[in-house]
Amino acid sequence: MDLGHWESKCGEPIGFEELDFIGFVYIIKNNKDNKSYIGKKQCMTIVRRPPLKGKKRKRLIKNQTDWKKYTGSSNYLNDDIEKHGIENFSFLILKWCNSKWMLGYEEAKLQFEEEVLLTDKYYNGIINLRIGKRPKSADVEILLG
């Protein structure tokens, strides 16, 4: 499987196929000064289209995002990547997630555990969180990790 510049620390998701998962939680490490960034990346989006003529069911179309080339959403991190070169950074996938809910939950959980806002060891400047109770009907699980 082609992961671009990413390296998976938790293996390949069980039954992995292209576009079979929603996203992953990651850490990007600056190997020069040991500063890190914890975040999430959605690998797949679902576009809802109107039904075809004569049909009633809406069409769901899966599209892949730019995750293989993604380098994080922090401007400070991306400035350092440009300054030091991408080869001086490690891009590590920590957990594969199969729902948007689990993706947001696992990212926030890890950011709070690592106290990313309380130390200068991290590029993170905000924990952006809006999450509700775990969906009962959704198939929510961590694929590996």
KENUGU-404233 format. One record per residue: x, y, z of N, C-alpha, C in turn; chain; residue number from 1; residue in three letters. Coordinates in Angstrom, 1 decimal. Example, Ala and Ser with C-alpha at 12.3 -4.5 7.8 and 13.67 -1.06 7.14 Angstrom:
# residues 2
n_x n_y n_z ca_x ca_y ca_z c_x c_y c_z mol seq type
13.2 -5.7 7.8 12.3 -4.5 7.8 13.2 -3.3 7.8 A 1 ALA;
12.8 -2.2 7.1 13.7 -1.1 7.1 12.9 0.0 7.9 A 2 SER;
END
This chain:
# residues 145
n_x n_y n_z ca_x ca_y ca_z c_x c_y c_z mol seq type
0.8 -1.2 0.0 0.0 0.0 0.0 0.9 1.2 0.0 A 1 MET;
0.6 2.2 -0.8 1.3 3.5 -0.9 0.8 4.4 0.1 A 2 ASP;
1.6 4.8 1.0 1.3 5.8 2.1 1.9 7.2 1.8 A 3 LEU;
2.4 7.4 0.7 3.1 8.7 0.4 4.3 8.8 1.3 A 4 GLY;
4.5 9.9 2.0 5.6 10.1 3.0 5.2 9.7 4.4 A 5 HIS;
4.1 9.1 4.6 3.6 8.6 5.9 4.2 7.2 6.2 A 6 TRP;
4.4 7.0 7.5 4.8 5.7 8.0 3.8 5.3 9.0 A 7 GLU;
3.2 4.0 8.9 2.2 3.6 9.9 2.9 2.9 11.0 A 8 SER;
2.7 3.4 12.3 3.2 2.8 13.5 2.3 1.7 14.0 A 9 LYS;
1.1 1.5 13.4 0.1 0.6 13.9 -0.3 -0.5 12.9 A 10 CYS;
0.5 -0.6 11.8 0.2 -1.6 10.8 -0.9 -1.1 9.8 A 11 GLY;
-1.3 -2.0 9.0 -2.3 -1.7 8.0 -3.7 -2.0 8.6 A 12 GLU;
-4.7 -1.2 8.4 -6.0 -1.6 8.9 -6.5 -3.0 8.4 A 13 PRO;
-7.2 -3.7 9.3 -7.7 -5.0 9.0 -8.6 -4.9 7.8 A 14 ILE;
-8.4 -5.7 6.8 -9.2 -5.7 5.5 -9.1 -4.4 4.8 A 15 GLY;
-7.9 -3.8 4.8 -7.7 -2.5 4.2 -7.8 -2.6 2.7 A 16 PHE;
-8.6 -1.7 2.2 -8.6 -1.4 0.7 -8.6 0.1 0.5 A 17 GLU;
-8.3 0.5 -0.6 -8.3 2.0 -0.9 -9.6 2.5 -0.6 A 18 GLU;
-9.7 3.7 0.2 -10.9 4.4 0.5 -11.8 3.5 1.5 A 19 LEU;
-11.2 2.6 2.2 -12.0 1.8 3.1 -12.0 2.3 4.5 A 20 ASP;
-11.3 3.4 4.8 -11.3 4.0 6.1 -11.5 5.5 6.0 A 21 PHE;
-11.9 6.2 7.0 -12.2 7.6 7.0 -10.9 8.4 7.2 A 22 ILE;
-10.0 8.0 8.1 -8.8 8.8 8.3 -7.9 8.2 9.4 A 23 GLY;
-7.0 9.0 9.8 -6.0 8.6 10.8 -5.6 9.7 11.7 A 24 PHE;
-5.1 9.4 12.9 -4.5 10.3 13.9 -3.0 10.1 13.7 A 25 VAL;
-2.3 11.3 13.7 -0.9 11.2 13.4 -0.1 12.1 14.3 A 26 TYR;
1.2 11.9 14.2 2.2 12.8 14.9 3.3 13.1 13.8 A 27 ILE;
3.6 14.4 13.7 4.7 14.8 12.8 5.8 15.3 13.8 A 28 ILE;
7.0 14.7 13.6 8.1 15.1 14.5 9.2 15.8 13.7 A 29 LYS;
9.7 16.9 14.2 10.8 17.6 13.7 12.0 16.9 14.3 A 30 ASN;
12.8 16.3 13.4 14.0 15.5 13.9 15.2 16.4 14.3 A 31 ASN;
15.1 17.7 13.9 16.2 18.6 14.3 16.0 19.1 15.7 A 32 LYS;
14.8 19.5 16.1 14.6 20.1 17.4 13.6 19.4 18.3 A 33 ASP;
13.2 18.2 17.9 12.3 17.3 18.6 10.9 17.9 19.0 A 34 ASN;
10.5 18.9 18.2 9.2 19.5 18.3 8.2 18.7 17.5 A 35 LYS;
7.0 18.5 18.0 6.0 17.6 17.3 4.7 18.3 17.1 A 36 SER;
3.9 17.7 16.3 2.5 18.1 16.0 1.6 16.9 16.0 A 37 TYR;
0.5 17.0 16.8 -0.5 15.9 16.8 -1.8 16.4 16.1 A 38 ILE;
-2.3 15.6 15.2 -3.5 16.0 14.4 -4.2 14.8 13.9 A 39 GLY;
-5.2 15.1 13.0 -5.9 14.0 12.3 -6.0 14.4 10.9 A 40 LYS;
-6.2 13.4 10.0 -6.4 13.7 8.6 -7.4 12.8 8.1 A 41 LYS;
-8.4 13.3 7.4 -9.4 12.6 6.8 -8.9 12.1 5.4 A 42 GLN;
-9.0 10.8 5.1 -8.5 10.3 3.8 -9.6 10.2 2.8 A 43 CYS;
-10.8 10.2 3.2 -11.9 10.0 2.3 -13.1 10.9 2.6 A 44 MET;
-13.7 11.4 1.6 -14.9 12.2 1.8 -16.0 11.5 1.1 A 45 THR;
-17.2 11.7 1.5 -18.4 11.1 0.9 -19.3 12.3 0.4 A 46 ILE;
-19.5 12.3 -0.9 -20.4 13.3 -1.5 -21.7 12.7 -1.8 A 47 VAL;
-22.8 13.3 -1.4 -24.1 12.9 -1.6 -24.7 13.5 -2.8 A 48 ARG;
-25.1 12.7 -3.8 -25.7 13.2 -5.0 -27.1 12.9 -5.1 A 49 ARG;
-27.9 13.6 -5.9 -29.3 13.3 -6.0 -29.5 12.0 -6.7 A 50 PRO;
-30.7 11.4 -6.5 -30.9 10.1 -7.1 -31.0 10.2 -8.7 A 51 PRO;
-30.6 9.2 -9.4 -30.8 9.1 -10.8 -32.2 9.2 -11.2 A 52 LEU;
-32.5 9.6 -12.4 -33.9 9.7 -12.9 -34.6 8.4 -12.7 A 53 LYS;
-35.8 8.4 -12.1 -36.6 7.2 -11.9 -36.2 6.4 -10.6 A 54 GLY;
-35.2 6.8 -9.9 -34.7 6.2 -8.7 -35.0 7.1 -7.5 A 55 LYS;
-35.0 6.4 -6.3 -35.3 7.2 -5.1 -34.1 7.3 -4.1 A 56 LYS;
-33.2 6.4 -4.2 -32.1 6.4 -3.3 -31.0 7.4 -3.7 A 57 ARG;
-30.5 8.2 -2.8 -29.4 9.1 -3.1 -28.1 8.3 -3.4 A 58 LYS;
-27.3 8.9 -4.2 -26.0 8.3 -4.5 -24.9 8.8 -3.6 A 59 ARG;
-24.1 7.9 -3.1 -23.0 8.2 -2.2 -21.7 8.0 -3.0 A 60 LEU;
-20.9 9.0 -3.2 -19.7 8.9 -4.0 -18.5 9.1 -3.1 A 61 ILE;
-17.6 8.2 -3.0 -16.4 8.3 -2.2 -15.2 8.9 -3.0 A 62 LYS;
-14.6 9.9 -2.4 -13.5 10.6 -3.0 -12.3 10.6 -2.1 A 63 ASN;
-11.1 10.4 -2.6 -9.9 10.4 -1.8 -9.4 11.8 -1.7 A 64 GLN;
-8.9 12.2 -0.5 -8.3 13.5 -0.2 -6.8 13.5 -0.6 A 65 THR;
-6.2 14.6 -0.3 -4.8 14.8 -0.6 -3.9 14.2 0.6 A 66 ASP;
-4.3 13.2 1.3 -3.6 12.8 2.5 -2.2 12.3 2.3 A 67 TRP;
-1.9 11.8 1.1 -0.6 11.3 0.9 0.5 12.4 0.8 A 68 LYS;
0.1 13.6 0.5 1.0 14.7 0.4 0.8 15.7 1.5 A 69 LYS;
-0.1 15.5 2.4 -0.5 16.4 3.5 0.7 16.5 4.5 A 70 TYR;
0.9 17.7 5.0 2.0 18.0 5.9 1.5 18.7 7.2 A 71 THR;
0.2 18.7 7.5 -0.3 19.3 8.7 -0.9 20.6 8.4 A 72 GLY;
-1.7 21.1 9.4 -2.4 22.3 9.2 -1.8 23.5 10.0 A 73 SER;
-0.7 23.3 10.7 -0.1 24.3 11.5 0.8 25.1 10.6 A 74 SER;
0.6 26.5 10.6 1.5 27.3 9.7 2.9 27.3 10.2 A 75 ASN;
3.1 27.2 11.6 4.5 27.1 12.1 5.2 25.9 11.7 A 76 TYR;
4.4 24.8 11.7 5.0 23.5 11.3 5.4 23.5 9.8 A 77 LEU;
4.5 24.0 9.0 4.7 24.1 7.5 5.9 25.0 7.2 A 78 ASN;
6.0 26.1 8.0 7.2 27.0 7.8 8.5 26.3 8.1 A 79 ASP;
8.5 25.5 9.2 9.7 24.7 9.5 10.0 23.6 8.5 A 80 ASP;
9.0 23.0 8.0 9.2 22.0 6.9 9.8 22.6 5.7 A 81 ILE;
9.4 23.8 5.4 9.9 24.5 4.2 11.4 24.9 4.5 A 82 GLU;
11.6 25.4 5.7 12.9 25.9 6.1 14.0 24.7 6.2 A 83 LYS;
13.6 23.6 6.9 14.6 22.5 7.2 14.5 21.4 6.1 A 84 HIS;
13.4 21.3 5.4 13.3 20.3 4.4 12.4 19.1 4.9 A 85 GLY;
11.6 18.5 4.1 10.7 17.5 4.5 11.5 16.2 5.0 A 86 ILE;
12.7 16.0 4.5 13.5 14.9 4.9 13.9 14.9 6.4 A 87 GLU;
13.8 16.1 7.1 14.1 16.2 8.5 12.9 16.1 9.4 A 88 ASN;
11.8 15.5 8.9 10.6 15.3 9.6 10.1 13.9 9.5 A 89 PHE;
9.5 13.3 10.6 8.9 12.0 10.5 7.4 12.2 10.6 A 90 SER;
6.7 11.5 9.7 5.3 11.5 9.5 4.7 10.2 9.9 A 91 PHE;
4.2 10.1 11.1 3.8 8.8 11.7 2.3 8.7 11.9 A 92 LEU;
1.7 7.6 11.4 0.3 7.4 11.6 0.2 6.5 12.9 A 93 ILE;
-0.6 7.0 13.8 -0.7 6.4 15.1 -1.9 5.5 15.2 A 94 LEU;
-3.1 5.9 14.6 -4.3 5.1 14.7 -5.1 5.4 13.4 A 95 LYS;
-5.6 4.3 12.9 -6.6 4.3 11.7 -8.0 4.4 12.3 A 96 TRP;
-8.9 5.2 11.8 -10.2 5.3 12.3 -11.2 5.2 11.2 A 97 CYS;
-12.4 4.5 11.4 -13.3 4.3 10.4 -14.6 5.1 10.5 A 98 ASN;
-14.6 6.2 11.4 -15.7 7.1 11.4 -15.1 8.5 11.8 A 99 SER;
-15.9 9.5 11.4 -15.5 10.9 11.7 -15.5 11.1 13.2 A 100 LYS;
-16.5 10.5 13.8 -16.6 10.7 15.3 -15.4 10.1 16.0 A 101 TRP;
-15.0 8.9 15.6 -13.8 8.3 16.3 -12.5 9.1 16.0 A 102 MET;
-12.4 9.6 14.8 -11.3 10.4 14.4 -11.1 11.6 15.2 A 103 LEU;
-12.2 12.4 15.4 -12.2 13.6 16.3 -11.9 13.2 17.7 A 104 GLY;
-12.5 12.2 18.2 -12.4 11.8 19.6 -10.9 11.4 19.9 A 105 TYR;
-10.4 10.5 19.1 -9.0 10.0 19.3 -8.0 11.1 19.2 A 106 GLU;
-8.2 12.1 18.2 -7.2 13.2 18.1 -7.3 14.0 19.4 A 107 GLU;
-8.4 14.4 19.9 -8.6 15.3 21.1 -8.0 14.5 22.3 A 108 ALA;
-8.3 13.3 22.4 -7.9 12.5 23.6 -6.3 12.5 23.6 A 109 LYS;
-5.7 12.2 22.5 -4.2 12.2 22.5 -3.6 13.6 22.7 A 110 LEU;
-4.3 14.6 22.2 -3.8 16.0 22.4 -3.9 16.4 23.9 A 111 GLN;
-5.0 16.0 24.6 -5.1 16.3 26.0 -4.1 15.4 26.8 A 112 PHE;
-4.0 14.2 26.5 -3.0 13.3 27.2 -1.6 13.8 27.1 A 113 GLU;
-1.2 14.3 26.0 0.2 14.8 25.8 0.3 16.3 26.2 A 114 GLU;
-0.8 16.9 26.6 -0.8 18.3 27.1 -0.1 19.3 26.0 A 115 GLU;
-0.6 19.2 24.8 0.1 19.9 23.7 0.0 21.4 23.9 A 116 VAL;
-1.0 21.9 24.6 -1.1 23.4 24.8 -0.3 23.9 25.9 A 117 LEU;
0.3 23.0 26.8 0.9 23.4 28.0 2.5 23.4 27.9 A 118 LEU;
3.0 23.0 26.7 4.4 22.9 26.6 4.8 23.4 25.2 A 119 THR;
6.1 23.8 25.1 6.6 24.3 23.8 7.2 23.2 23.0 A 120 ASP;
7.0 21.9 23.4 7.4 20.7 22.6 6.5 20.5 21.4 A 121 LYS;
5.4 21.2 21.3 4.4 20.9 20.3 4.1 22.2 19.5 A 122 TYR;
3.9 22.0 18.2 3.5 23.1 17.3 2.0 23.5 17.6 A 123 TYR;
1.2 22.5 18.1 -0.2 22.8 18.3 -0.5 24.1 19.1 A 124 ASN;
-1.4 24.9 18.5 -1.7 26.1 19.2 -3.2 26.2 19.6 A 125 GLY;
-3.9 25.1 19.2 -5.4 25.1 19.6 -5.8 23.6 19.5 A 126 ILE;
-6.7 23.3 20.4 -7.4 22.0 20.3 -8.8 22.3 19.9 A 127 ILE;
-9.1 22.1 18.6 -10.4 22.5 18.1 -11.3 21.2 18.2 A 128 ASN;
-12.3 21.4 19.1 -13.1 20.2 19.4 -14.6 20.5 19.4 A 129 LEU;
-15.4 19.8 18.7 -16.8 19.8 18.8 -17.3 18.4 18.6 A 130 ARG;
-17.6 17.7 19.6 -17.9 16.3 19.5 -19.0 15.9 20.5 A 131 ILE;
-19.9 15.1 20.0 -21.0 14.7 20.9 -20.8 13.3 21.4 A 132 GLY;
-21.9 12.8 21.9 -21.9 11.4 22.5 -21.7 10.4 21.3 A 133 LYS;
-21.1 9.3 21.6 -20.8 8.3 20.6 -22.1 7.8 19.9 A 134 ARG;
-22.0 7.8 18.6 -23.2 7.4 17.9 -23.6 5.9 18.2 A 135 PRO;
-24.8 5.6 18.4 -25.2 4.3 18.7 -25.3 3.4 17.5 A 136 LYS;
-25.8 4.0 16.4 -26.1 3.2 15.2 -24.9 3.1 14.3 A 137 SER;
-23.9 3.9 14.5 -22.7 3.9 13.7 -21.8 2.8 14.1 A 138 ALA;
-21.1 2.2 13.1 -20.1 1.2 13.4 -18.8 1.9 13.7 A 139 ASP;
-18.6 2.2 15.0 -17.5 3.0 15.5 -16.5 2.1 16.2 A 140 VAL;
-15.3 2.0 15.6 -14.2 1.3 16.2 -12.9 1.8 15.7 A 141 GLU;
-11.8 1.5 16.4 -10.5 1.9 16.0 -10.0 0.6 15.2 A 142 ILE;
-9.5 0.8 14.0 -9.2 -0.3 13.1 -7.9 -1.0 13.6 A 143 LEU;
-6.9 -0.2 14.0 -5.7 -0.7 14.6 -5.1 0.3 15.5 A 144 LEU;
-4.4 -0.1 16.6 -3.7 0.9 17.4 -4.0 0.8 18.8 A 145 GLY;
END
